[in-house]
């Protein structure tokens, strides 16, 4: 039987918005990003960022052929600090989220909301805190016997604290042995692709979509 507890406890309050790591103005090694992310647009408020997006790409994000997809929904809401690629890596199914949750619980027992806040902080806000991913995952891990949940108040059953089990620790070690080498391999691949794309982006001045459309109308 699933325990439907939501650990809204010491990691933060229900409905509290977290402003984590809006530091996406610089790339690796502190190098300033060019083009779209100039002028601290990675730290802009939702309205200003959406206006910049439409100016730069000619469409709001929800109408763009690439960024209109579900994966980019936080950008559609103007969450400039969200990183869709980090979020994809931390997906509940097929990503690192289950492994990282076990890793955090191996350090010490935690509440569900606490786990969300830690992951959002350690991904510099790139992973958007999602109760719809964390709590079903915690329920699954508990059913598998990898973690154990305990109600802070058994009568009220509103706040639940999770602890890794011995089976969970053994499984975590096995998972790390399987996943860590492949994660390093993926980082090497992505680093090469990032450098390649970055060189091309930095070599040319970005074209402002709105300016291009205006010139087309004037026949230039």
Secondary structure as the mmCIF struct_conf table of DSSP 4:
data_model
#
loop_
_struct_conf.conf_type_id
_struct_conf.id
_struct_conf.beg_label_comp_id
_struct_conf.beg_label_asym_id
_struct_conf.beg_label_seq_id
_struct_conf.end_label_comp_id
_struct_conf.end_label_asym_id
_struct_conf.end_label_seq_id
BEND BEND1 UNK A 9 UNK A 9
TURN_TY1_P TURN_TY1_P1 UNK A 10 UNK A 11
TURN_TY1_P TURN_TY1_P2 UNK A 14 UNK A 15
HELX_LH_PP_P HELX_LH_PP_P1 UNK A 16 UNK A 18
TURN_TY1_P TURN_TY1_P3 UNK A 24 UNK A 25
STRN STRN1 UNK A 26 UNK A 26
HELX_RH_3T_P HELX_RH_3T_P1 UNK A 28 UNK A 30
HELX_LH_PP_P HELX_LH_PP_P2 UNK A 31 UNK A 31
STRN STRN2 UNK A 32 UNK A 32
HELX_LH_PP_P HELX_LH_PP_P3 UNK A 33 UNK A 33
HELX_RH_3T_P HELX_RH_3T_P2 UNK A 35 UNK A 43
HELX_RH_AL_P HELX_RH_AL_P1 UNK A 46 UNK A 57
BEND BEND2 UNK A 58 UNK A 59
HELX_RH_3T_P HELX_RH_3T_P3 UNK A 61 UNK A 63
BEND BEND3 UNK A 64 UNK A 64
TURN_TY1_P TURN_TY1_P4 UNK A 65 UNK A 68
BEND BEND4 UNK A 69 UNK A 69
HELX_RH_3T_P HELX_RH_3T_P4 UNK A 70 UNK A 72
HELX_RH_AL_P HELX_RH_AL_P2 UNK A 73 UNK A 76
TURN_TY1_P TURN_TY1_P5 UNK A 77 UNK A 78
TURN_TY1_P TURN_TY1_P6 UNK A 80 UNK A 81
HELX_RH_AL_P HELX_RH_AL_P3 UNK A 84 UNK A 89
TURN_TY1_P TURN_TY1_P7 UNK A 90 UNK A 90
TURN_TY1_P TURN_TY1_P8 UNK A 92 UNK A 94
BEND BEND5 UNK A 95 UNK A 96
HELX_RH_AL_P HELX_RH_AL_P4 UNK A 97 UNK A 107
BEND BEND6 UNK A 108 UNK A 108
STRN STRN3 UNK A 110 UNK A 111
HELX_RH_AL_P HELX_RH_AL_P5 UNK A 112 UNK A 122
TURN_TY1_P TURN_TY1_P9 UNK A 123 UNK A 125
BEND BEND7 UNK A 127 UNK A 127
HELX_LH_PP_P HELX_LH_PP_P4 UNK A 128 UNK A 129
HELX_RH_AL_P HELX_RH_AL_P6 UNK A 131 UNK A 143
TURN_TY1_P TURN_TY1_P10 UNK A 144 UNK A 145
BEND BEND8 UNK A 146 UNK A 146
STRN STRN4 UNK A 147 UNK A 151
BEND BEND9 UNK A 152 UNK A 153
TURN_TY1_P TURN_TY1_P11 UNK A 154 UNK A 156
STRN STRN5 UNK A 160 UNK A 164
HELX_RH_AL_P HELX_RH_AL_P7 UNK A 166 UNK A 203
BEND BEND10 UNK A 204 UNK A 204
HELX_LH_PP_P HELX_LH_PP_P5 UNK A 205 UNK A 208
HELX_RH_AL_P HELX_RH_AL_P8 UNK A 209 UNK A 218
TURN_TY1_P TURN_TY1_P12 UNK A 219 UNK A 219
#
